Amino acid sequence: MTSASGGADMVDWNLAVATATRLARPGPVVTRAEAAAVVAELRGHARTAEGAVREYTRMHPERLGSRGAARVLVVDRPGWVRANVAGFRAVIGPLTRKLAARRAETPGGAVLGAVGEKVTGVEVGAVLALLSGKVLGQYETFAEAEPAVAAPDSPADLFDRPGAGSREPAGLAPGRLLLVAPNIVQVERELDVDPHDFRLWVCLHEETHRTQFSAVPWLRDHVQSEVQSFLAETDVEPMALLERLREVLVPGERPAGRAGGVLEVVQTPRQREILARLTAVMSLLEGHADVVMDGVGPSVVPSVGEIREKFQRRRDRGAGRLDLMLRRLLGMDAKLRQYQDGAVFVRGVLDRIGMDGFNRVWTSPNTLPTREEIQDPAAWVARVGRQSQRKPPDE
């Protein structure tokens, strides 16, 4: 099997899909009728969540010059894998082409590259197989607008299959919202919560992300540009990598203030600047989704309190010693705290200037919070929101 790119990707993506599909654990046992009911309910809940989120956030794509909301797909685990492989290829394509060109200049590079593509394809597939059983929903930012067709390898072809056929008709925004039905059913059973409430609760969080990117026309291109800039700065010289690894491995070589995680040390200074901006914007998006879910939830999800409590306990139990060790090794603890701080930032701004004032954050890339402002909502308000209408007393 060869990669669809003819060897230029440095990853055998077809092998990655095949590996992930083979290794992915089967979902919960359901009848055809039960599966059909779940799929239909998730699609209905997505429509309900869309209206509720837009009303609460006051973000309406058609009023802000957007092309409209992106597609909602209800997928199984293999469908989620295929969608993410397509997204990975789109995001890291420029980097893999750069590395492939450098490899072609190396003696024996073609032979080593062919082997490397297979090895990397298997590795990527193994990771996707693991994640395919954990993700409940995902807004796929970088996906192009494509139609969905029935998946022949899913139970009774009930699920959508991303990435097949021609583009969607004009007017549909790029990106897509994936709802992974088997995982949602599995978790609602584990938590022993009302399945109808839980499904809507999941849809509320993911719909907020769809609204963010659908209602803010420049946001997708901005995030994609930052990611591509980060990848473009990647060093392909082995000696440069070794020099920076010495900063961690050799005593006294680490610059003051450097956290020391592996991800931190292999980044160039320029990459660290870009990552700081990306972390801030992702903190904003995740925090905004949490605040919206909490704001909308009580009015449409009767058992939201029970769901929140049980879901958080499940999340806490999942943070095992191995997971914590890997976070420290990779220097991700600080990044995870940034995500949690996003909700604090959003609430801090809402308390000061209300929803209309907060929505100034979507005006342009210049009004996005910096990493420092995520920690200090008042600083963002002073910089961007001072012109906003003050929050009415009864809001």
C-alpha positions as a Markdown table, in Angstrom:
| # | Residue | x | y | z |
|---|---|---|---|---|
| 1 | Met | 0.0 | 0.0 | 0.0 |
| 2 | Thr | 1.3 | 3.4 | -0.9 |
| 3 | Ser | 0.3 | 6.8 | 0.4 |
| 4 | Ala | -2.1 | 8.7 | -1.7 |
| 5 | Ser | 0.5 | 11.5 | -2.2 |
| 6 | Gly | 2.9 | 9.2 | -3.9 |
| 7 | Gly | 5.4 | 9.4 | -1.1 |
| 8 | Ala | 5.5 | 13.1 | -0.6 |
| 9 | Asp | 3.6 | 13.1 | 2.7 |
| 10 | Met | 6.2 | 11.1 | 4.7 |
| 11 | Val | 3.2 | 9.4 | 6.3 |
| 12 | Asp | 1.3 | 6.5 | 4.7 |
| 13 | Trp | -2.1 | 7.9 | 5.5 |
| 14 | Asn | -4.0 | 4.9 | 4.0 |
| 15 | Leu | -2.0 | 2.7 | 6.3 |
| 16 | Ala | -2.9 | 4.9 | 9.2 |
| 17 | Val | -6.6 | 4.6 | 8.5 |
| 18 | Ala | -6.3 | 0.9 | 8.0 |
| 19 | Thr | -4.4 | 0.5 | 11.3 |
| 20 | Ala | -6.7 | 2.6 | 13.3 |
| 21 | Thr | -9.8 | 0.9 | 11.9 |
| 22 | Arg | -8.3 | -2.5 | 12.7 |
| 23 | Leu | -7.2 | -1.6 | 16.3 |
| 24 | Ala | -10.2 | 0.5 | 17.3 |
| 25 | Arg | -12.3 | -1.2 | 20.0 |
| 26 | Pro | -15.9 | -1.9 | 19.0 |
| 27 | Gly | -18.5 | 0.4 | 20.4 |
| 28 | Pro | -21.3 | -0.5 | 22.8 |
| 29 | Val | -23.7 | -3.2 | 21.7 |
| 30 | Val | -26.9 | -1.8 | 20.3 |
| 31 | Thr | -29.7 | -3.0 | 18.0 |
| 32 | Arg | -30.2 | -1.4 | 14.6 |
| 33 | Ala | -33.3 | 0.3 | 15.9 |
| 34 | Glu | -31.4 | 1.7 | 18.9 |
| 35 | Ala | -28.6 | 3.0 | 16.7 |
| 36 | Ala | -31.0 | 4.6 | 14.3 |
| 37 | Ala | -32.7 | 6.4 | 17.2 |
| 38 | Val | -29.4 | 7.7 | 18.6 |
| 39 | Val | -28.3 | 9.0 | 15.3 |
| 40 | Ala | -31.7 | 10.7 | 14.7 |
| 41 | Glu | -31.7 | 12.2 | 18.2 |
| 42 | Leu | -28.2 | 13.6 | 17.9 |
| 43 | Arg | -29.1 | 15.3 | 14.6 |
| 44 | Gly | -32.2 | 16.8 | 16.2 |
| 45 | His | -30.3 | 17.9 | 19.3 |
| 46 | Ala | -27.7 | 19.6 | 17.1 |
| 47 | Arg | -30.5 | 21.7 | 15.6 |
| 48 | Thr | -31.9 | 22.5 | 19.1 |
| 49 | Ala | -28.4 | 23.4 | 20.4 |
| 50 | Glu | -27.8 | 25.7 | 17.4 |
| 51 | Gly | -30.7 | 27.9 | 18.2 |
| 52 | Ala | -30.1 | 27.9 | 21.9 |
| 53 | Val | -26.4 | 28.8 | 21.5 |
| 54 | Arg | -27.0 | 31.5 | 19.0 |
| 55 | Glu | -29.7 | 33.1 | 21.3 |
| 56 | Tyr | -27.4 | 33.0 | 24.3 |
| 57 | Thr | -24.2 | 34.2 | 22.6 |
| 58 | Arg | -26.0 | 36.7 | 20.3 |
| 59 | Met | -23.8 | 35.3 | 17.5 |
| 60 | His | -25.7 | 34.8 | 14.2 |
| 61 | Pro | -23.6 | 33.8 | 11.2 |
| 62 | Glu | -26.0 | 35.3 | 8.7 |
| 63 | Arg | -25.8 | 38.7 | 10.4 |
| 64 | Leu | -22.0 | 38.8 | 10.4 |
| 65 | Gly | -21.2 | 38.1 | 6.8 |
| 66 | Ser | -20.6 | 34.4 | 7.2 |
| 67 | Arg | -21.4 | 31.8 | 4.6 |
| 68 | Gly | -23.6 | 29.9 | 7.1 |
| 69 | Ala | -23.0 | 27.1 | 9.5 |
| 70 | Ala | -20.7 | 24.2 | 8.8 |
| 71 | Arg | -22.0 | 20.6 | 8.3 |
| 72 | Val | -23.0 | 18.4 | 11.3 |
| 73 | Leu | -22.0 | 14.7 | 10.8 |
| 74 | Val | -23.0 | 11.9 | 13.1 |
| 75 | Val | -20.2 | 9.3 | 12.8 |
| 76 | Asp | -18.9 | 6.0 | 14.2 |
| 77 | Arg | -15.3 | 5.4 | 15.3 |
| 78 | Pro | -14.0 | 4.6 | 11.8 |
| 79 | Gly | -15.7 | 7.7 | 10.4 |
| 80 | Trp | -14.0 | 9.8 | 13.1 |
| 81 | Val | -10.6 | 8.3 | 12.1 |
| 82 | Arg | -11.1 | 9.1 | 8.4 |
| 83 | Ala | -12.2 | 12.7 | 9.2 |
| 84 | Asn | -9.1 | 13.3 | 11.3 |
| 85 | Val | -6.7 | 11.8 | 8.8 |
| 86 | Ala | -8.1 | 14.2 | 6.2 |
| 87 | Gly | -7.7 | 17.1 | 8.7 |
| 88 | Phe | -4.1 | 16.1 | 9.6 |
| 89 | Arg | -3.1 | 15.9 | 5.9 |
| 90 | Ala | -4.5 | 19.4 | 5.3 |
| 91 | Val | -2.7 | 20.9 | 8.3 |
| 92 | Ile | 0.7 | 19.3 | 8.1 |
| 93 | Gly | 1.0 | 19.0 | 4.4 |
| 94 | Pro | 3.4 | 21.9 | 3.9 |
| 95 | Leu | 5.7 | 20.6 | 6.6 |
| 96 | Thr | 5.7 | 17.0 | 5.3 |
| 97 | Arg | 6.5 | 18.3 | 1.8 |
| 98 | Lys | 9.4 | 20.4 | 3.2 |
| 99 | Leu | 10.8 | 17.4 | 5.0 |
| 100 | Ala | 10.3 | 15.2 | 2.0 |
| 101 | Ala | 12.3 | 17.6 | -0.1 |
| 102 | Arg | 15.1 | 17.7 | 2.4 |
| 103 | Arg | 15.1 | 13.8 | 2.6 |
| 104 | Ala | 15.4 | 13.6 | -1.2 |
| 105 | Glu | 18.7 | 15.4 | -1.0 |
| 106 | Thr | 20.1 | 12.8 | 1.5 |
| 107 | Pro | 21.9 | 9.7 | 0.2 |
| 108 | Gly | 19.6 | 6.7 | 0.6 |
| 109 | Gly | 16.8 | 9.0 | 1.6 |
| 110 | Ala | 14.2 | 7.5 | -0.7 |
| 111 | Val | 14.6 | 4.0 | 0.7 |
| 112 | Leu | 14.6 | 5.2 | 4.3 |
| 113 | Gly | 11.7 | 7.4 | 3.5 |
| 114 | Ala | 9.6 | 4.6 | 2.1 |
| 115 | Val | 10.2 | 2.6 | 5.3 |
| 116 | Gly | 9.6 | 5.6 | 7.5 |
| 117 | Glu | 6.2 | 6.3 | 5.8 |
| 118 | Lys | 5.0 | 2.9 | 6.8 |
| 119 | Val | 6.3 | 3.1 | 10.3 |
| 120 | Thr | 4.8 | 6.5 | 10.9 |
| 121 | Gly | 1.5 | 5.4 | 9.3 |
| 122 | Val | 1.2 | 2.6 | 11.8 |
| 123 | Glu | 2.2 | 4.9 | 14.7 |
| 124 | Val | -0.4 | 7.5 | 13.7 |
| 125 | Gly | -3.0 | 4.8 | 13.2 |
| 126 | Ala | -2.4 | 3.4 | 16.7 |
| 127 | Val | -2.8 | 6.8 | 18.3 |
| 128 | Leu | -6.0 | 7.4 | 16.3 |
| 129 | Ala | -7.4 | 4.0 | 17.4 |
| 130 | Leu | -7.0 | 5.0 | 21.0 |
| 131 | Leu | -8.5 | 8.4 | 20.6 |
| 132 | Ser | -11.4 | 7.1 | 18.5 |
| 133 | Gly | -12.9 | 5.5 | 21.6 |
| 134 | Lys | -12.6 | 8.7 | 23.8 |
| 135 | Val | -13.9 | 11.7 | 21.7 |
| 136 | Leu | -17.5 | 12.5 | 22.2 |
| 137 | Gly | -17.7 | 15.4 | 19.7 |
| 138 | Gln | -15.2 | 17.5 | 17.8 |
| 139 | Tyr | -15.4 | 20.7 | 15.6 |
| 140 | Glu | -13.0 | 20.0 | 12.8 |
| 141 | Thr | -11.7 | 23.4 | 12.0 |
| 142 | Phe | -9.6 | 22.7 | 8.9 |
| 143 | Ala | -11.8 | 20.4 | 7.0 |
| 144 | Glu | -13.1 | 21.5 | 3.7 |
| 145 | Ala | -16.8 | 21.5 | 3.1 |
| 146 | Glu | -17.7 | 18.0 | 1.8 |
| 147 | Pro | -20.8 | 16.0 | 1.5 |
| 148 | Ala | -21.5 | 13.1 | 3.7 |
| 149 | Val | -22.6 | 9.7 | 2.4 |
| 150 | Ala | -23.8 | 6.6 | 4.2 |
| 151 | Ala | -20.9 | 4.6 | 5.6 |
| 152 | Pro | -20.9 | 1.1 | 4.2 |
| 153 | Asp | -18.8 | -0.3 | 6.9 |
| 154 | Ser | -20.8 | 1.1 | 9.8 |
| 155 | Pro | -23.7 | -0.7 | 11.4 |
| 156 | Ala | -26.5 | -0.8 | 8.9 |
| 157 | Asp | -25.0 | 2.2 | 7.1 |
| 158 | Leu | -26.6 | 4.6 | 9.6 |
| 159 | Phe | -23.7 | 6.9 | 10.1 |
| 160 | Asp | -22.2 | 9.6 | 7.9 |
| 161 | Arg | -18.9 | 9.0 | 6.2 |
| 162 | Pro | -16.8 | 12.2 | 5.9 |
| 163 | Gly | -14.6 | 12.9 | 3.0 |
| 164 | Ala | -16.3 | 11.2 | 0.1 |
| 165 | Gly | -17.5 | 12.8 | -3.1 |
| 166 | Ser | -17.5 | 16.3 | -4.4 |
| 167 | Arg | -17.8 | 19.5 | -2.4 |
| 168 | Glu | -20.9 | 20.8 | -0.7 |
| 169 | Pro | -23.0 | 23.3 | -2.6 |
| 170 | Ala | -22.0 | 26.9 | -2.4 |
| 171 | Gly | -23.1 | 28.7 | 0.8 |
| 172 | Leu | -21.9 | 26.0 | 3.3 |
| 173 | Ala | -19.0 | 27.1 | 5.5 |
| 174 | Pro | -15.8 | 25.0 | 5.6 |
| 175 | Gly | -15.2 | 22.9 | 8.7 |
| 176 | Arg | -17.6 | 20.3 | 10.2 |
| 177 | Leu | -19.0 | 19.2 | 13.5 |
| 178 | Leu | -18.5 | 15.5 | 14.3 |
| 179 | Leu | -20.6 | 13.8 | 16.9 |
| 180 | Val | -19.3 | 10.3 | 17.7 |
| 181 | Ala | -22.4 | 8.4 | 18.5 |
| 182 | Pro | -20.9 | 5.1 | 19.9 |
| 183 | Asn | -18.8 | 7.1 | 22.4 |
| 184 | Ile | -21.7 | 9.2 | 23.5 |
| 185 | Val | -23.7 | 6.1 | 24.2 |
| 186 | Gln | -20.9 | 4.4 | 26.0 |
| 187 | Val | -20.2 | 7.4 | 28.3 |
| 188 | Glu | -23.9 | 8.0 | 29.1 |
| 189 | Arg | -24.2 | 4.3 | 30.2 |
| 190 | Glu | -21.0 | 4.5 | 32.3 |
| 191 | Leu | -22.3 | 7.6 | 34.1 |
| 192 | Asp | -25.8 | 6.3 | 34.4 |
| 193 | Val | -27.4 | 9.6 | 33.4 |
| 194 | Asp | -30.4 | 10.5 | 31.4 |
| 195 | Pro | -29.3 | 9.6 | 27.8 |
| 196 | His | -31.5 | 12.3 | 26.2 |
| 197 | Asp | -30.2 | 15.0 | 28.4 |
| 198 | Phe | -26.6 | 13.9 | 28.1 |
| 199 | Arg | -26.8 | 13.9 | 24.3 |
| 200 | Leu | -28.1 | 17.4 | 24.2 |
| 201 | Trp | -25.4 | 18.5 | 26.8 |
| 202 | Val | -22.7 | 17.2 | 24.5 |
| 203 | Cys | -24.3 | 19.0 | 21.5 |
| 204 | Leu | -24.4 | 22.3 | 23.3 |
| 205 | His | -20.6 | 22.3 | 23.9 |
| 206 | Glu | -19.7 | 21.3 | 20.4 |
| 207 | Glu | -22.3 | 23.6 | 18.8 |
| 208 | Thr | -20.6 | 26.5 | 20.5 |
| 209 | His | -17.5 | 25.8 | 18.6 |
| 210 | Arg | -19.4 | 25.5 | 15.3 |
| 211 | Thr | -21.0 | 28.9 | 16.0 |
| 212 | Gln | -17.7 | 30.5 | 16.8 |
| 213 | Phe | -16.2 | 29.5 | 13.5 |
| 214 | Ser | -19.4 | 30.0 | 11.5 |
| 215 | Ala | -20.2 | 33.5 | 12.9 |
| 216 | Val | -16.6 | 34.8 | 12.8 |
| 217 | Pro | -15.5 | 34.6 | 9.1 |
| 218 | Trp | -11.9 | 35.4 | 9.7 |
| 219 | Leu | -11.3 | 33.1 | 12.6 |
| 220 | Arg | -10.6 | 29.9 | 10.7 |
| 221 | Asp | -8.1 | 31.5 | 8.4 |
| 222 | His | -6.4 | 33.2 | 11.3 |
| 223 | Val | -5.9 | 30.0 | 13.3 |
| 224 | Gln | -4.8 | 28.1 | 10.2 |
| 225 | Ser | -2.3 | 30.8 | 9.4 |
| 226 | Glu | -0.9 | 30.6 | 12.9 |
| 227 | Val | -0.6 | 26.8 | 12.7 |
| 228 | Gln | 1.1 | 27.0 | 9.3 |
| 229 | Ser | 3.5 | 29.7 | 10.6 |
| 230 | Phe | 4.4 | 27.4 | 13.5 |
| 231 | Leu | 5.1 | 24.4 | 11.2 |
| 232 | Ala | 7.1 | 26.6 | 8.8 |
| 233 | Glu | 9.5 | 27.4 | 11.7 |
| 234 | Thr | 10.2 | 23.7 | 12.3 |
| 235 | Asp | 13.9 | 23.0 | 12.2 |
| 236 | Val | 14.8 | 20.1 | 9.9 |
| 237 | Glu | 18.5 | 20.2 | 10.8 |
| 238 | Pro | 19.3 | 17.3 | 13.2 |
| 239 | Met | 22.2 | 19.3 | 14.7 |
| 240 | Ala | 19.9 | 22.2 | 15.6 |
| 241 | Leu | 17.6 | 19.8 | 17.4 |
| 242 | Leu | 20.5 | 18.3 | 19.3 |
| 243 | Glu | 21.7 | 21.7 | 20.3 |
| 244 | Arg | 18.3 | 22.5 | 21.9 |
| 245 | Leu | 18.0 | 19.1 | 23.5 |
| 246 | Arg | 21.3 | 19.8 | 25.3 |
| 247 | Glu | 19.5 | 22.7 | 27.0 |
| 248 | Val | 17.5 | 20.1 | 28.9 |
| 249 | Leu | 20.0 | 17.2 | 29.2 |
| 250 | Val | 23.2 | 19.1 | 30.1 |
| 251 | Pro | 23.2 | 20.8 | 33.5 |
| 252 | Gly | 23.6 | 24.6 | 33.4 |
| 253 | Glu | 22.7 | 24.8 | 29.7 |
| 254 | Arg | 19.0 | 25.6 | 30.2 |
| 255 | Pro | 18.1 | 29.3 | 29.7 |
| 256 | Ala | 16.5 | 31.0 | 32.7 |
| 257 | Gly | 12.7 | 30.7 | 32.8 |
| 258 | Arg | 12.6 | 27.7 | 30.4 |
| 259 | Ala | 10.0 | 25.2 | 31.6 |
| 260 | Gly | 12.1 | 22.3 | 30.3 |
| 261 | Gly | 9.5 | 20.0 | 28.7 |
| 262 | Val | 10.4 | 18.2 | 25.5 |
| 263 | Leu | 7.9 | 20.2 | 23.5 |
| 264 | Glu | 9.2 | 23.4 | 24.8 |
| 265 | Val | 12.9 | 22.7 | 24.1 |
| 266 | Val | 12.5 | 21.6 | 20.5 |
| 267 | Gln | 10.7 | 24.8 | 19.6 |
| 268 | Thr | 12.4 | 27.8 | 18.2 |
| 269 | Pro | 11.9 | 31.2 | 19.9 |
| 270 | Arg | 9.6 | 32.2 | 17.1 |
| 271 | Gln | 7.5 | 29.0 | 17.6 |
| 272 | Arg | 7.2 | 29.8 | 21.3 |
| 273 | Glu | 5.7 | 33.2 | 20.4 |
| 274 | Ile | 3.2 | 31.6 | 18.0 |
| 275 | Leu | 2.3 | 28.9 | 20.4 |
| 276 | Ala | 1.6 | 31.5 | 23.1 |
| 277 | Arg | -0.9 | 33.1 | 20.8 |
| 278 | Leu | -2.5 | 29.8 | 19.8 |
| 279 | Thr | -2.8 | 28.8 | 23.4 |
| 280 | Ala | -4.6 | 32.0 | 24.2 |
| 281 | Val | -7.1 | 31.7 | 21.4 |
| 282 | Met | -7.7 | 28.0 | 22.2 |
| 283 | Ser | -8.2 | 29.0 | 25.8 |
| 284 | Leu | -10.7 | 31.6 | 24.7 |
| 285 | Leu | -12.6 | 29.1 | 22.5 |
| 286 | Glu | -12.8 | 26.3 | 25.1 |
| 287 | Gly | -13.6 | 28.7 | 27.9 |
| 288 | His | -16.3 | 30.3 | 25.9 |
| 289 | Ala | -17.8 | 26.9 | 25.1 |
| 290 | Asp | -17.8 | 25.9 | 28.8 |
| 291 | Val | -19.5 | 29.2 | 29.8 |
| 292 | Val | -22.1 | 28.9 | 27.1 |
| 293 | Met | -22.8 | 25.3 | 28.1 |
| 294 | Asp | -23.3 | 26.3 | 31.7 |
| 295 | Gly | -25.4 | 29.3 | 30.7 |
| 296 | Val | -27.7 | 27.4 | 28.3 |
| 297 | Gly | -27.7 | 24.1 | 30.0 |
| 298 | Pro | -30.1 | 24.7 | 33.0 |
| 299 | Ser | -32.9 | 25.9 | 30.6 |
| 300 | Val | -32.8 | 23.0 | 28.2 |
| 301 | Val | -31.1 | 20.1 | 30.1 |
| 302 | Pro | -33.1 | 19.3 | 33.2 |
| 303 | Ser | -30.4 | 17.0 | 34.8 |
| 304 | Val | -27.4 | 19.2 | 33.8 |
| 305 | Gly | -26.2 | 19.4 | 37.4 |
| 306 | Glu | -26.0 | 15.6 | 37.8 |
| 307 | Ile | -24.3 | 15.3 | 34.4 |
| 308 | Arg | -21.7 | 17.9 | 35.2 |
| 309 | Glu | -20.9 | 16.3 | 38.6 |
| 310 | Lys | -20.5 | 12.8 | 37.3 |
| 311 | Phe | -18.6 | 13.8 | 34.2 |
| 312 | Gln | -16.1 | 15.8 | 36.2 |
| 313 | Arg | -15.6 | 12.8 | 38.6 |
| 314 | Arg | -15.0 | 10.6 | 35.5 |
| 315 | Arg | -12.5 | 13.0 | 34.1 |
| 316 | Asp | -10.6 | 13.3 | 37.4 |
| 317 | Arg | -10.4 | 9.5 | 37.7 |
| 318 | Gly | -9.0 | 9.3 | 34.2 |
| 319 | Ala | -5.9 | 11.4 | 35.1 |
| 320 | Gly | -3.7 | 8.5 | 36.1 |
| 321 | Arg | -0.1 | 8.5 | 37.1 |
| 322 | Leu | 1.1 | 7.7 | 33.6 |
| 323 | Asp | -1.0 | 10.5 | 32.2 |
| 324 | Leu | 0.4 | 13.0 | 34.7 |
| 325 | Met | 4.0 | 11.9 | 34.1 |
| 326 | Leu | 3.5 | 12.4 | 30.3 |
| 327 | Arg | 2.1 | 15.9 | 30.9 |
| 328 | Arg | 5.1 | 16.9 | 33.0 |
| 329 | Leu | 7.5 | 15.3 | 30.5 |
| 330 | Leu | 6.0 | 17.2 | 27.6 |
| 331 | Gly | 5.6 | 20.4 | 29.5 |
| 332 | Met | 1.8 | 20.4 | 29.1 |
| 333 | Asp | 0.8 | 21.2 | 32.6 |
| 334 | Ala | 1.0 | 25.0 | 31.9 |
| 335 | Lys | -0.9 | 24.5 | 28.7 |
| 336 | Leu | -3.7 | 22.6 | 30.4 |
| 337 | Arg | -4.0 | 25.4 | 33.0 |
| 338 | Gln | -4.4 | 27.9 | 30.2 |
| 339 | Tyr | -7.4 | 26.0 | 28.9 |
| 340 | Gln | -9.0 | 26.0 | 32.4 |
| 341 | Asp | -8.3 | 29.8 | 32.7 |
| 342 | Gly | -10.3 | 30.4 | 29.5 |
| 343 | Ala | -13.6 | 30.1 | 31.3 |
| 344 | Val | -12.4 | 32.4 | 34.1 |
| 345 | Phe | -11.5 | 35.0 | 31.4 |
| 346 | Val | -14.9 | 34.8 | 29.7 |
| 347 | Arg | -16.8 | 35.1 | 33.0 |
| 348 | Gly | -14.5 | 37.9 | 34.1 |
| 349 | Val | -15.3 | 39.9 | 30.9 |
| 350 | Leu | -19.0 | 39.1 | 31.0 |
| 351 | Asp | -19.2 | 40.4 | 34.6 |
| 352 | Arg | -17.6 | 43.7 | 33.6 |
| 353 | Ile | -19.2 | 44.6 | 30.2 |
| 354 | Gly | -21.8 | 41.9 | 29.4 |
| 355 | Met | -22.3 | 39.8 | 26.3 |
| 356 | Asp | -22.3 | 42.6 | 23.8 |
| 357 | Gly | -19.1 | 43.9 | 25.2 |
| 358 | Phe | -17.5 | 40.5 | 25.3 |
| 359 | Asn | -18.4 | 39.9 | 21.7 |
| 360 | Arg | -16.0 | 42.6 | 20.7 |
| 361 | Val | -13.4 | 39.8 | 21.1 |
| 362 | Trp | -14.6 | 38.5 | 17.6 |
| 363 | Thr | -13.9 | 41.8 | 15.8 |
| 364 | Ser | -10.5 | 40.9 | 14.5 |
| 365 | Pro | -7.3 | 39.1 | 15.4 |
| 366 | Asn | -6.2 | 42.3 | 17.2 |
| 367 | Thr | -9.1 | 42.0 | 19.7 |
| 368 | Leu | -8.2 | 38.4 | 20.7 |
| 369 | Pro | -6.8 | 38.2 | 24.2 |
| 370 | Thr | -3.1 | 37.7 | 24.7 |
| 371 | Arg | -1.8 | 34.9 | 26.9 |
| 372 | Glu | -1.3 | 37.5 | 29.7 |
| 373 | Glu | -4.9 | 38.9 | 29.3 |
| 374 | Ile | -6.3 | 35.4 | 29.6 |
| 375 | Gln | -5.0 | 35.6 | 33.2 |
| 376 | Asp | -6.2 | 39.2 | 33.6 |
| 377 | Pro | -9.7 | 39.9 | 32.1 |
| 378 | Ala | -9.6 | 43.5 | 33.3 |
| 379 | Ala | -6.5 | 44.1 | 31.2 |
| 380 | Trp | -8.4 | 43.0 | 28.1 |
| 381 | Val | -11.3 | 45.1 | 29.0 |
| 382 | Ala | -9.0 | 48.1 | 29.4 |
| 383 | Arg | -7.4 | 47.5 | 26.1 |
| 384 | Val | -10.4 | 46.5 | 23.9 |
| 385 | Gly | -13.6 | 46.7 | 25.8 |
| 386 | Arg | -13.6 | 50.2 | 27.2 |
| 387 | Gln | -15.6 | 51.4 | 24.3 |
| 388 | Ser | -18.3 | 48.7 | 24.9 |
| 389 | Gln | -21.6 | 49.4 | 26.2 |
| 390 | Arg | -21.7 | 48.8 | 30.0 |
| 391 | Lys | -23.5 | 45.7 | 31.2 |
| 392 | Pro | -27.1 | 46.6 | 32.0 |
| 393 | Pro | -28.0 | 46.0 | 35.7 |
| 394 | Asp | -30.6 | 43.4 | 34.9 |
| 395 | Glu | -28.5 | 41.4 | 32.4 |
